[in-house]
Amino acid sequence: MSTKSKLHPRNKHNVNYDFSRLCLAYPALSPFIITNKMGQPSINFADATAVKTLNSAILQADYAIDYWDIPTGFLCPPIPGRVDYIHYIADLLTMTNRGKKPAKKHITGLDIGTGASCIYPILGQREYQWNFIASDIDPQSIKSSQLIINNNKNLKSSINLRLQDNKKHTLTNVIAPNEFIDFTMCNPPFHESLAKASQGSARKRNNLGTNKASDSSLNFGGQKAELWCEGGEQQFIKNMIKESQILAHQVLWFTSLVSNKDNIKPLKKALTQAGVQDVKVIDMAQGQKVSRFIAWTFLTAQQQTLWCKTRF
């Protein structure tokens, strides 16, 4: 996999944050501005409130989101990396459509595990005017996401929230019979246990310069379902692959982030066994960090062309 040093070319966040512009758009950010070791304006990324306020400022300044908030302790997503996933999915759809950008208003995506932030549907709607189904197993996450949607008129008609009432499923009971989805996306829980998640959180605190064992207010937070599941991300995605077979002809592209590159090989094997027609591993990068998502489809090239003709 090639290593990239920058975000996607269309990503608004390819340069450093302009804190003056962000504070002008969202004055509540101003009290959190500090001077870092390089003598430049920044925030304390170990301060959960500061990070959440920065997100609100970015969403206001760059995406015309008037209201955004999440309950204490829930995952606070880094926007530059999240919107990269959106841009690369847009490229995947364009490639499938033989290089022609699909009609924006006709695209429908499914965000599996949208969380309390509803961040992927927000970014996808504001960048590309796509429609979204957003699912989650946590009623509090659904409630928080609905509050965000209700307080932003540009989101109300584009995002449909659905509670997944069976924690063993990801796709089943979310996609309705005879409902067609152009892509799914997912940021699966990474860790395989609470203990591993706690260790990861401790490392994050250490990297941010705060070693307080009692400090549970992490910069990105996270609830149980957001951070860990039995078997970790590999098992989570394998379960998704198994369910995707049932919905093979209702979805053009199934996709999921894969944090651990070592999981790619066993996931490709599982996809081959599932009988998919095509698999793609798409690399992304945020600075020195390389991330990726895996995409698969059960549709033949001819069926993909027909899909594009009838929907795009």
N, C-alpha and C positions, 0 to 999 in steps of 0.2 A: 504494500500500500504506500502510495506517495505521501510525503509529508508536506502540508501546506503551512505557510506562515501567517496567512491572513484569513479573515472571514470571507464568506461568499461575496463576489464583486458587487452584488446589489444590496448587501447588508449596510444599513445606515450607520452602523457602529464600527466601521473599519478604522476609524481614527479615535483618538482618546476622547473621553467625555468632555464636552464644553460646559463646564460647571456654571459659568456666567449665564449662558443661554438657558440651561436647565433651571437655574434659580429664578430667572426672569419669568419663565413659563410656570414655575411651581415654587413660589416663595417659601413654602414650608421646608424646602430642602436647605435653605441658607444656614440655619443654626447647626447643621451637621457638617458643614464644610471645614476641613482642616488643611494644614500644609504638610505634605509628606516629606520623606527624607530627601527627595530630589528638589524640594522647594516648590513643588507644584500643588495646586488645589486638588483635594481628594476628599474621601470620607473614610471613616473607620469601618472597614469591612467585617470586623468582628462584632460590630454593633448591629443587632438584628433590626432595630427601629430605623437606623440610618440606611441600611440596605433596602428596607421596604419603602422608605421615603424616596430613595433614589429611583426605584422602580416606578413609583407613582409619577415622578418628575419626567422620566423617559417616556412613559406611556402618554402623558399629557403633551409633551413637547413634540414627539415624533409620530404619535399614532392617534392624536385627537381623542384620547380617553379621559373623560372628565372625572370619573370616579373609579378607583381601584383600591381594594384593601383585602387583607386576608386575616383570619383569626390567629391569635398568638400560637406559635408552635407548629404552624403548617409550613410546608415547603415554599420558600421564597425563591422563585426561579431567576437565574441570570439571563436577562433579555437578549443580549447579543448572540449567545449560543442557541437559545430557543428559536429565534427568528431564522437562524441559519438552516435549521431543519426544514422550515417552511419553504425557504428559497430553493433548496435542493429538491424538494418534492415538486415544486413548480417546474424545475428543469426536467425531472423524470416524466411528468405529464406532457411537456412539450416534446420531448424525445419520442414518447409513445405516439404522439400526434404528428409524427414525421416532421418535426422541427417547427410546427405552427403552434403558437400559443393558444391554448383552449379559451373559449369564451368564459370569462371570469364568473359571471353570474350563474352559469350552469354547473359549476363544480361543487360537489358535496364531499366533505371529508368526515371521518370519524376519529375523534381523539379519545383513545382508551385510557381511562384514569386521568381525567382532566384536572383533578385536585381542586383545592379551594381557590386557586388563582385563575383558572380558565385561560391560561396564558396562550396556549397554542391556537385555540379558536379565535381569541382576540387578535393575535398577530396575523393569522391567516385571513381573517375578515378585513382587517385594516390595510394589509399590504396588497391583497389580491381580490377582495370582495367575495371570497368563497363563502359557501354555506357550510355549517358544521353541525354534526351530532356530537355531543360531549357526554361521555359516560363516566360514572364513578360508583364504587361500592359504598362510599361513605356519605350518609345523608347530610352531614355538616358541610362537606365539600360541595355538594349540590346546592345547598342553601346559600353558601358564600358566593358561588359562581352565579347563581340566579340574581343575587343582590347586585353584583357587578353589571350584569346584563340589563337589569331593570333601570339602572342609573346611567345608562349610556344608550341614547336613542339610536345610535348608528349600529348597535349590536342586536337590538330586540328582535328583528325579523330574520336574523341570519344564524342564530345559535340556538339549538334545541337540546336541552339537558335531559338526560335519562339516567335514572338510578338502576344500577345493576344489582338486583336483589339476591343473586346467587354468587357467592364469593369464589366459587370454583370455576366460574366462567368469565370470559372476556368479551367474546363476540355474541355468543348465544344469548337470546332474550334482549339484545340491544338492537341488532339489525332486524327489522320486521320482514315478514314474508313479502316478496315482490318489491322490496326496497333495494335500490342500487346505489352503491357508494363508489366514488372514483378512487379514493385512497383511504387507508387507515394509518394512524400514527400512534406511537406509544413510547413513553419513557418508563420502562419497567423498573420495579424495585430491584436494586442491585444486590443487596446482601441476602444471605441465606438464613440468617438468624438475628435476633435482637442483640446478641453479644457482639457479632461481627459489625452490625450497624453502629453500636456504641463505640467500638474501637475506631471505626472510620470517622466518627464525629470527634473523637479525641484527637486524632491526627489533624483534622481540619482546624480545630481550635489551636493546636500547636503551631500549624503553619501560619495562622493569622496572628500569632503572638499572644494568645491568651491560654494559659494552661490550667485555669481554674476548673477543678473536677466538678464543682457544684454548678458551673455555668451551663445551664441547659438552653440558654437563648442563643442558639447557633446562628451563624450568618445566613444559612439557607434553611434551617429548621428541618421539619419533616415528621410526619406521623408514621405509625407502624406500617400501614399499607403503602406508603410512599417510599419507604426505605428498605423493607425486607419482606421476603416471602419464602416459603419452604422451597429449597432448591435454588434460590437466587434467580438472577435474570435468565440464565440458560434454561432452567425448567419452566419459568414463566413464558418464555417465547416458544418453547416446545409445545406447551399447552395451547398457545395461540395458534401454532401451525396446525395442530390436530383439529381445532375448532374451525380453522379456515377452510378445511376440506369440505365441510358441510355447506359453506357459503361461497364455494369456489366460483360460481358464475354470477354472484351478486356484487362482487368487488373486483375492480380492475387491478389495483396494487395494494397488497398488504405490506405494511412496513413497521419496523420497530428499531429504536436505538439499541445499539449493542455497546456497552461500556468496556467490556473486557474483550480485547481482540482474540484471545484464545478461545472464546466461545464461537467464533465464526465457523470453524471447521466442523464441530459437531452439529451446529445449526444447519449448515449446508447439507450434511448427511441426512438430517431429519427431513429437510425439504425434498431431497431426492426421493426418499422413501414415501413421502406424501404425494409424489407424482406431479410436482409443479412443472410448468412449462418454461419458466425463466426465473433466474435469481440474479440480483445485483447487490453488490456491496459498495456503498457510496461513502467515500471519505469526506470528512469535514475537519476544520481546524479552528481553534481559538488560541491564538498566540502559539506557544510551544506545545499545547495540548492537542492531540489528534483524536477525534471521535469519528463515529461512523454509524450508518444505519443499514439494515438489511431489508431488501424489498423482494417480494415474490408474487408471481401471478400464475393462476391456473389456466389462463386464456392463451390460446394459440395466437400466432402473429395475425392470422386472418380474423380471429375473434376480437383481437385488440383493435384492429383497423375498423371493424364494424362498430365496436363500442364508441370509438372516437367520432365516427360519422354520425351516429345517432344521438350522442350526448354533448359533444364539443362544438 
